[in-house]
Amino acid sequence: MLQVFTQAQRHQNESFADISFIKKENDRRWSRILALPESSSPLLRAIAESLRRELGIEETVQQAAPDSSRLVEYLLKNRHKQQLRSVVFTSAGKNDGTESVVLNLARHPELLQGVRVLIIDANITSPGLSKYLGAVAMSAGLLDVLAGESSLRGVLQKLSGADIYFLGRGRKRRNSAALISEQRLREILAYFETLFDFIIIAAPPLQHSRDALVWGRLAGGMVLVVHTPTTRLQRIKQIKKEAQDNQVRILGTILSKKKKPIPRLRYEWI
């Protein structure tokens, strides 16, 4: 990290749009740059701002929502302004924390008071939400609806607390992937948007499936969950381009398992 700061000082009189010294594909120091406290020097704050712009992270979202709870609170407050009825949560790779982020919302229903919410487990290969919720894991769900074996209303499970409902993956089939049809998902989402104020979709990671991009095109936008210790900067930029190419709107980024900012005096030891 000392090397980053030293090089940054050399660029003091140059455009902050050039952050090539932390652009290497295997460089993961970008997460520490974003985690710098507000008390950091103007130079470092400018570098962080340049990095946010390059990654497509909305400054308003980043400031208002450093974690999942505050991000959803921000989206709920602005859903009418931004025309948001549904949001997809996904990640770059497996076990990056998407399920944990969504589960955190289900475990804190006070955040969603006064809003009728539906949570969909759209990860048909590894349904983490359905597994975590236990009792509903083997119930009929999304796949049963897509197979024409269950009605939309018949597969909803009410969670305890606020007005929160859950749609699990459903019973796995040999041809589960073949059941995913963009037109059918559009019809399902349009139907649920007439019943609920806000829909949260937990999609599979982009590394293993294109389903998240399909859901992202249909929903109001996508939130990317980034595992900061392992996700490379280049991969985030690739995801941003994939989203743009598929007409998917990226609403914000959640840094999962992020390290706390290191005190300034300790940087010299890194």
N, C-alpha and C positions, 0 to 999 in steps of 0.2 A: 504493500500500500504506500510505503514511503516513496517508491519509484514513481507511482502514479502522481503523487502530489508534486514531486520534483519536476516531472515533465510538464505537469499542469502549469507550474509557475513559469516555465519557459514559454508557454503559449499565452501568457498574460495579456499581451498586446495584440493577439490574433483573434480571429473569429472563433467563438465557442461552438460553432456548428461543426468544427473539425475536432472530433474526439477520437482520432485514430489510435491513440495510445491505449485505449481500453476496448478496441474493436476486434482484437484477435479472436478467432473462432473459439479457442480454448480458454478465453479469459472470463472468469466469473466474478471479477471484482466490481462489476457494474452494480451488483445488489448492495454493496456497501456504500457506493456513491449515492444511490437513491435513499439510503437509510440515514444519511447525514442529518444531524439536528439543525433546527432553525438558527442556532447560534454560530453555525459554521461561517467561515469567511465568505464575502460576496463572490470571490473567485470560484470556490467550491460549489456554492449554490447555483452559480451560472452554469457550471459543468453539469450538475444534476438536472437542471432545467433543459439543457441541450439534449441530454440523454433521454429524458421523458418525451421530448418532441420526436426524437428519432424512433422511439419505440411506439409512438402513437398513444401514449398515456395521457388522458385528459387531466390537466392540472387541477380542475375543480373537483374531479372525482378523486384524484390522488390525495388532495388535501382533506377532503371531507370523509374519505373512506379508506383508512389504512388497513382495515380488516373487513371480514365478510359482513359482520353485523352492520357496521356503519355504511358500507357500500350499499347494501340492500335498503337501508333506511334512506340513503340519498336517492336511490332509484325510485323508491316508493313515493317520496315527496315530489319527485320531478316526472313521474310517469305520465301525467297528463300533458305536461309541457313537451316531453320528448316522445309522446305517443307510444308508451311502453305498456304492453299487456303481458308480454312474456319475455323471459331472458334465459339464455343458455349459459351454463357453467361448464367449462371444459379445461383441459390442461395439455401441456406438451407431451408428457409421458405418463406411464403407468405409476400409480401410487404417489402422485404429485399433490394430492390433498383435496381433490374436487369433492369427494364424498364427505370429508370432514367439514368442509366449508358449508355445504348444504345442511348437513346434520346439525351444525351449530345453530342454524336458523330454526330448525324444528325443535331444538331443545330450549330455545328462548322465545316462546310464543308471544311474550309481551312486546317484542319488536314488531309484530304483525297485527296488533290489536286493531280492530275496526276494518280489517282488510280480509276478504275471502281469498285464500291462497291455495293453489294446487302445486304439489311437488311431484315431478315425474322422474322416475328412474329410467332413463333412455339408454343405459349401457346394457345391451342385450348379451354381451359375452361375459362381462364381469359385473353383475348387478350389486355393487357394494351397498347401496342404500337399502335394497330389499333384504340383504343379509343382515345388516345392522339392525333393522327394525324387527327381525326375528319372526314374530307371529304372522306377519303378512308375506313372508318370503315365498311360500308355496301357493299363495292365493292367485287367482286369475288376475291378469294385468294387461300390459300393453300388447304383448305378443298374442294373447288370446283375442283381443279386439282386432288386431291386424289379420288374424286367421279366420275371423268371422264367427268365432265360437262364443263370444261374450259381448254384451252391450256396453256402451260407454259408461252409463250410470252404474252398471252392475259391478264394475271393477274398482270403484273408488273406496278407499279406506279412510275413515276419519281418525286423525291423530288427536291425542289428548291436548288440552289447553285451548288455544285460540281456534278460530275457524280455519283450520288447516287440514287439507285432504292430501292423500298420497295415492299415486298410481304406480304400482310396482312393475317390474319387468314382465311378470307372468311366468307361465310354464314354458321351459325351454323345449325347442324342437330341433330336429335335424336341419331343417331349412330356415332357421330363425332369420339369418341375414337376408334371405330372399324375400322375406315378408316386408322388409323396409321399402316403402314406396313414397316418394316425395308427395305425390298427389294425395295419397291416403293420409299421410302425416299432416298435410295442410288441412284436410277435412276435419281430422281429430282436433287439431289445435284451434281451428276456427270455432268448433263446437264448444270446447272448454272455455274459450274466451268469452262466450256468452254467459257462462255460469260463474266465472271467477274474476276477481279484480286483478289478480297478479298470478302468473304461472312461472315457476322455477323449474328448469329442465337440467338435470344432471346428465351430461352427455359423455360418451367414452373419450379417452384421450386421442388427440389428433395423430399421434404416432402410429396407432393401430387401426384406426377407422376413419372413414369420411363422414360418418353419421353426424358428427358435431357440426360440420359445415352445412349439411342438409337442414338440420334443425335451425342453425344460425340464419339461413336464408329465410326461413319461415317465421322465426321469432323477431322480436323487436331489436335484438342485438345479442352480443356474446360478451361474457366476462371470462378472462383468461386467468387461471390459477397457475402461478409460477413457483416451482420449487427452487428457491434461490441457491441452495448449496450445489445443485447439479445441473440446472438448466443454463445453457450457454446463450450468450447474447445473440449470436448469429441465428440460433434456432428461433428465438422470439421474433426476430426480424423476418424470418421465413414464414412464420405463422401469420404475421401481420399481412404479408404479401398474399398468402393463400386466402386469407379472409377477404381482402380487397378484390382479388380475382373472382371470388365466388359471391360477391355482393353481400358480404356479411359485415355488419357494423360492430366494431369492437367498442364496448362501453367503458371498460376499465380493466385494471389488472390487480390481482390480489397476490401479494408475496407471501407464500406459505413457508412455515418453518424458517422464517428469517431470523438472523442474528441481531441482537440489539446493537445499536451504534456503539462503537468502541470509543472510550474517552480519548480526547485529542492527544493527551500526553502519552498515550500508549501506542499511538501509530508508529512511533519511531522504532518500536520493537518488532513490527510486523515485517 
